[in-house]
Amino acid sequence: MASRSIDVKVAGNGRMILPASVRKAMGLHGDAKVILTIEDDQVRLTPIGHGVSRAKALYREHAKHLRTTDDFLSDRKAEAAADLGDAAAGEQERHVQ
């Protein structure tokens, strides 16, 4: 998207209105949330959905193999069970000695 500047009035209480053209360009419809990023003396607004989409794209780009949430949870449960098994075995060894 080409860079452009738009003057927006900020009220005494800090409120401002994003012009319709800005909301349209950002893909905002109705009530929406944005991420406000402050860098030095500049503010950047990013639609919250864009961050999620970017994270998903980065994951797909760098993931060695695609995994579901269920795969992840299953692996964590197996690791936890193994950790508990190791801890229980260690306890039994201490009682035997």
MDTraj code that builds the backbone (N, CA, C; nanometers):
import mdtraj as md
import numpy as np

residues = "MET ALA SER ARG SER ILE ASP VAL LYS VAL ALA GLY ASN GLY ARG MET ILE LEU PRO ALA SER VAL ARG LYS ALA MET GLY LEU HIS GLY ASP ALA LYS VAL ILE LEU THR ILE GLU ASP ASP GLN VAL ARG LEU THR PRO ILE GLY HIS GLY VAL SER ARG ALA LYS ALA LEU TYR ARG GLU HIS ALA LYS HIS LEU ARG THR THR ASP ASP PHE LEU SER ASP ARG LYS ALA GLU ALA ALA ALA ASP LEU GLY ASP ALA ALA ALA GLY GLU GLN GLU ARG HIS VAL GLN".split()
xyz = np.array([
    [0.0847, -0.1175, 0.0000],
    [0.0000, 0.0000, 0.0000],
    [0.0889, 0.1234, 0.0000],
    [0.0506, 0.2214, -0.0786],
    [0.1264, 0.3452, -0.0854],
    [0.1121, 0.4225, 0.0445],
    [0.2172, 0.4908, 0.0820],
    [0.2160, 0.5691, 0.2050],
    [0.1415, 0.6996, 0.1809],
    [0.0590, 0.7371, 0.2771],
    [-0.0112, 0.8652, 0.2688],
    [-0.0348, 0.9170, 0.4090],
    [-0.0515, 1.0465, 0.4198],
    [-0.0759, 1.1095, 0.5495],
    [-0.2156, 1.1697, 0.5508],
    [-0.2830, 1.1542, 0.6649],
    [-0.4163, 1.2097, 0.6830],
    [-0.4173, 1.2799, 0.8178],
    [-0.4640, 1.4034, 0.8208],
    [-0.4761, 1.4759, 0.9467],
    [-0.6003, 1.4283, 1.0197],
    [-0.5851, 1.3945, 1.1475],
    [-0.6961, 1.3500, 1.2307],
    [-0.6915, 1.4315, 1.3590],
    [-0.8062, 1.4822, 1.4013],
    [-0.8137, 1.5600, 1.5238],
    [-0.8211, 1.4665, 1.6439],
    [-0.7428, 1.4958, 1.7481],
    [-0.7473, 1.4214, 1.8740],
    [-0.8143, 1.5129, 1.9761],
    [-0.9231, 1.4653, 2.0357],
    [-0.9982, 1.5437, 2.1341],
    [-0.9179, 1.5550, 2.2630],
    [-0.9600, 1.6442, 2.3480],
    [-0.8940, 1.6657, 2.4759],
    [-0.8894, 1.5408, 2.5627],
    [-0.9866, 1.4522, 2.5471],
    [-0.9895, 1.3287, 2.6261],
    [-0.9135, 1.2146, 2.5573],
    [-0.8455, 1.2436, 2.4441],
    [-0.7645, 1.1433, 2.3761],
    [-0.8363, 1.0675, 2.2665],
    [-0.9642, 1.0918, 2.2494],
    [-1.0386, 1.0185, 2.1464],
    [-1.0126, 1.0782, 2.0093],
    [-1.0166, 0.9899, 1.9095],
    [-1.0064, 1.0356, 1.7715],
    [-1.0932, 0.9453, 1.6855],
    [-1.1261, 0.9914, 1.5695],
    [-1.2084, 0.9133, 1.4784],
    [-1.1232, 0.8777, 1.3573],
    [-1.1190, 0.7469, 1.3269],
    [-1.0501, 0.7044, 1.2053],
    [-1.1436, 0.7282, 1.0880],
    [-1.0996, 0.8024, 0.9892],
    [-1.1856, 0.8268, 0.8736],
    [-1.2247, 0.6956, 0.8043],
    [-1.3407, 0.6968, 0.7391],
    [-1.3911, 0.5774, 0.6712],
    [-1.2901, 0.5233, 0.5707],
    [-1.2193, 0.6116, 0.5019],
    [-1.1221, 0.5662, 0.4022],
    [-1.0080, 0.4867, 0.4674],
    [-0.9706, 0.5258, 0.5900],
    [-0.8648, 0.4545, 0.6636],
    [-0.9174, 0.3195, 0.7099],
    [-1.0387, 0.3179, 0.7671],
    [-1.0980, 0.1909, 0.8113],
    [-1.1118, 0.0938, 0.6946],
    [-1.1542, 0.1450, 0.5803],
    [-1.1693, 0.0603, 0.4620],
    [-1.0333, 0.0064, 0.4183],
    [-0.9333, 0.0909, 0.4133],
    [-0.7988, 0.0486, 0.3722],
    [-0.7412, -0.0561, 0.4674],
    [-0.7794, -0.0481, 0.5962],
    [-0.7301, -0.1428, 0.6962],
    [-0.8169, -0.2677, 0.7047],
    [-0.9293, -0.2685, 0.6336],
    [-1.0187, -0.3841, 0.6377],
    [-1.0993, -0.3919, 0.7658],
    [-1.1238, -0.2787, 0.8289],
    [-1.2006, -0.2745, 0.9534],
    [-1.3481, -0.2519, 0.9221],
    [-1.4334, -0.3347, 0.9834],
    [-1.5777, -0.3229, 0.9633],
    [-1.6449, -0.3294, 1.0994],
    [-1.7352, -0.2352, 1.1276],
    [-1.8058, -0.2344, 1.2563],
    [-1.7075, -0.2196, 1.3712],
    [-1.7421, -0.2787, 1.4859],
    [-1.6499, -0.2769, 1.5995],
    [-1.5290, -0.3618, 1.5652],
    [-1.4110, -0.3105, 1.5933],
    [-1.2888, -0.3849, 1.5600],
    [-1.1806, -0.3500, 1.6616],
    [-1.0837, -0.4373, 1.6705],
    [-0.9684, -0.4117, 1.7557],
    [-0.8460, -0.3948, 1.6683],
    [-0.7573, -0.3085, 1.7134],
    [-0.6305, -0.2877, 1.6441],
    [-0.5166, -0.2956, 1.7451],
    [-0.4001, -0.3250, 1.6952],
    [-0.2798, -0.3218, 1.7776],
    [-0.2155, -0.1863, 1.7548],
    [-0.1887, -0.1168, 1.8626],
    [-0.1260, 0.0148, 1.8554],
    [0.0197, -0.0025, 1.8949],
    [0.1112, 0.0290, 1.8042],
    [0.2540, 0.0156, 1.8298],
    [0.3176, 0.1537, 1.8305],
    [0.3905, 0.1835, 1.9364],
    [0.4585, 0.3123, 1.9473],
    [0.6081, 0.2897, 1.9284],
    [0.6651, 0.3563, 1.8300],
    [0.8087, 0.3506, 1.8045],
    [0.8595, 0.4937, 1.7951],
    [0.9477, 0.5260, 1.8862],
    [0.9994, 0.6633, 1.8946],
    [0.8813, 0.7591, 1.9031],
    [0.8643, 0.8466, 1.8053],
    [0.7546, 0.9434, 1.8120],
    [0.6450, 0.9112, 1.7112],
    [0.6374, 0.7839, 1.6679],
    [0.5372, 0.7442, 1.5701],
    [0.4468, 0.6350, 1.6259],
    [0.3233, 0.6338, 1.5789],
    [0.2249, 0.5336, 1.6193],
    [0.1813, 0.4575, 1.4944],
    [0.1754, 0.3257, 1.5066],
    [0.1304, 0.2414, 1.3959],
    [0.0087, 0.1621, 1.4429],
    [-0.0974, 0.1611, 1.3642],
    [-0.2168, 0.0829, 1.3930],
    [-0.2191, -0.0370, 1.2984],
    [-0.2403, -0.1546, 1.3552],
    [-0.2469, -0.2769, 1.2757],
    [-0.3724, -0.3531, 1.3154],
    [-0.4555, -0.3896, 1.2182],
    [-0.5726, -0.4708, 1.2525],
    [-0.5280, -0.5993, 1.3211],
    [-0.5956, -0.6370, 1.4278],
    [-0.5533, -0.7515, 1.5078],
    [-0.5506, -0.8794, 1.4247],
    [-0.6385, -0.8930, 1.3288],
    [-0.6400, -1.0105, 1.2428],
    [-0.5148, -1.0234, 1.1570],
    [-0.4527, -0.9107, 1.1238],
    [-0.3315, -0.9151, 1.0428],
    [-0.2174, -0.9810, 1.1191],
    [-0.2093, -0.9566, 1.2489],
    [-0.1048, -1.0191, 1.3309],
    [-0.1215, -1.1697, 1.3344],
    [-0.2450, -1.2143, 1.3465],
    [-0.2732, -1.3585, 1.3484],
    [-0.2387, -1.4188, 1.2132],
    [-0.2799, -1.3531, 1.1063],
    [-0.2499, -1.4035, 0.9719],
    [-0.0999, -1.4090, 0.9479],
    [-0.0285, -1.3072, 0.9943],
    [0.1180, -1.3041, 0.9768],
    [0.1840, -1.4163, 1.0554],
    [0.1384, -1.4401, 1.1785],
    [0.1946, -1.5481, 1.2601],
    [0.1715, -1.6831, 1.1928],
    [0.0532, -1.7048, 1.1393],
    [0.0235, -1.8300, 1.0704],
    [0.1128, -1.8459, 0.9479],
    [0.1307, -1.7378, 0.8726],
    [0.2150, -1.7442, 0.7532],
    [0.3599, -1.7750, 0.7904],
    [0.4096, -1.7121, 0.8971],
    [0.5462, -1.7397, 0.9421],
    [0.5616, -1.8839, 0.9866],
    [0.4611, -1.9368, 1.0561],
    [0.4655, -2.0758, 1.0998],
    [0.4730, -2.1687, 0.9789],
    [0.3843, -2.1441, 0.8805],
    [0.3833, -2.2299, 0.7612],
    [0.5164, -2.2214, 0.6874],
    [0.5764, -2.1039, 0.6865],
    [0.7040, -2.0838, 0.6158],
    [0.8186, -2.1585, 0.6838],
    [0.8182, -2.1639, 0.8173],
    [0.9322, -2.2182, 0.8904],
    [0.9096, -2.3561, 0.9521],
    [0.7874, -2.4025, 0.9559],
    [0.7600, -2.5326, 1.0176],
    [0.8186, -2.6435, 0.9305],
    [0.8830, -2.7371, 0.9965],
    [0.9423, -2.8501, 0.9242],
    [0.8323, -2.9446, 0.8751],
    [0.7282, -2.9621, 0.9545],
    [0.6135, -3.0426, 0.9149],
    [0.4899, -2.9850, 0.9840],
    [0.3782, -2.9952, 0.9152],
    [0.2553, -2.9386, 0.9705],
    [0.2014, -3.0285, 1.0811],
    [0.1627, -2.9680, 1.1913],
    [0.1081, -3.0414, 1.3047],
    [-0.0173, -2.9710, 1.3527],
    [-0.1100, -3.0488, 1.4011],
    [-0.2330, -2.9911, 1.4542],
    [-0.2150, -2.9635, 1.6033],
    [-0.3086, -2.8910, 1.6593],
    [-0.3085, -2.8664, 1.8028],
    [-0.3217, -2.9978, 1.8783],
    [-0.4035, -3.0892, 1.8259],
    [-0.4194, -3.2201, 1.8896],
    [-0.2866, -3.2966, 1.8923],
    [-0.2083, -3.2870, 1.7838],
    [-0.0756, -3.3511, 1.7813],
    [0.0128, -3.2944, 1.8926],
    [0.0126, -3.1612, 1.9029],
    [0.0941, -3.0938, 2.0043],
    [0.0528, -3.1381, 2.1440],
    [-0.0774, -3.1361, 2.1721],
    [-0.1258, -3.1732, 2.3052],
    [-0.0961, -3.3193, 2.3368],
    [-0.1094, -3.4050, 2.2384],
    [-0.0795, -3.5469, 2.2576],
    [0.0686, -3.5654, 2.2945],
    [0.1566, -3.4941, 2.2247],
    [0.3005, -3.5012, 2.2563],
    [0.3286, -3.4517, 2.3973],
    [0.2670, -3.3407, 2.4375],
    [0.2903, -3.2856, 2.5717],
    [0.2418, -3.3830, 2.6785],
    [0.1251, -3.4472, 2.6553],
    [0.0728, -3.5448, 2.7519],
    [0.1675, -3.6635, 2.7647],
    [0.2204, -3.7102, 2.6517],
    [0.3147, -3.8225, 2.6550],
    [0.4414, -3.7837, 2.7309],
    [0.4909, -3.6618, 2.7082],
    [0.6100, -3.6146, 2.7800],
    [0.5825, -3.6049, 2.9296],
    [0.4663, -3.5536, 2.9669],
    [0.4309, -3.5407, 3.1084],
    [0.4204, -3.6779, 3.1729],
    [0.3603, -3.7737, 3.1030],
    [0.3479, -3.9086, 3.1565],
    [0.4860, -3.9708, 3.1740],
    [0.5746, -3.9479, 3.0778],
    [0.7111, -4.0006, 3.0880],
    [0.7835, -3.9367, 3.2058],
    [0.7662, -3.8054, 3.2235],
    [0.8287, -3.7359, 3.3367],
    [0.7772, -3.7907, 3.4690],
    [0.6469, -3.8139, 3.4776],
    [0.5896, -3.8699, 3.6001],
    [0.6415, -4.0105, 3.6245],
    [0.6553, -4.0882, 3.5174],
    [0.7095, -4.2236, 3.5296],
    [0.8533, -4.2212, 3.5788],
    [0.9339, -4.1293, 3.5255],
    [1.0738, -4.1151, 3.5694],
    [1.0797, -4.0735, 3.7156],
    [0.9922, -3.9831, 3.7559],
    [0.9908, -3.9362, 3.8943],
    [0.9496, -4.0493, 3.9882],
    [0.8513, -4.1275, 3.9478],
    [0.8048, -4.2393, 4.0310],
    [0.9145, -4.3442, 4.0433],
    [0.9859, -4.3712, 3.9343],
    [1.0954, -4.4691, 3.9388],
    [1.2058, -4.4206, 4.0319],
    [1.2334, -4.2923, 4.0291],
    [1.3354, -4.2360, 4.1183],
    [1.2945, -4.2468, 4.2638],
    [1.1671, -4.2259, 4.2921],
    [1.1153, -4.2396, 4.4284],
    [1.1299, -4.3833, 4.4771],
    [1.0979, -4.4799, 4.3912],
    [1.1080, -4.6195, 4.4292],
    [1.2523, -4.6574, 4.4580],
    [1.3461, -4.6065, 4.3805],
    [1.4879, -4.6362, 4.4034],
    [1.5325, -4.5822, 4.5398],
    [1.4850, -4.4656, 4.5776],
    [1.5236, -4.4069, 4.7058],
    [1.4686, -4.4894, 4.8212],
    [1.3479, -4.5432, 4.8047],
    [1.2882, -4.6231, 4.9131],
    [1.3559, -4.7593, 4.9251],
    [1.4051, -4.8132, 4.8161],
    [1.4696, -4.9441, 4.8188],
    [1.6055, -4.9355, 4.8871],
    [1.6737, -4.8270, 4.8694],
    [1.8077, -4.8121, 4.9271],
    [1.7953, -4.7918, 5.0720],
])
top = md.Topology()
chain = top.add_chain()
for i, resn in enumerate(residues, 1):
    res = top.add_residue(resn, chain, resSeq=i)
    for name in ("N", "CA", "C"):
        top.add_atom(name, md.element.get_by_symbol(name[0]), res)
traj = md.Trajectory(xyz[None], top)
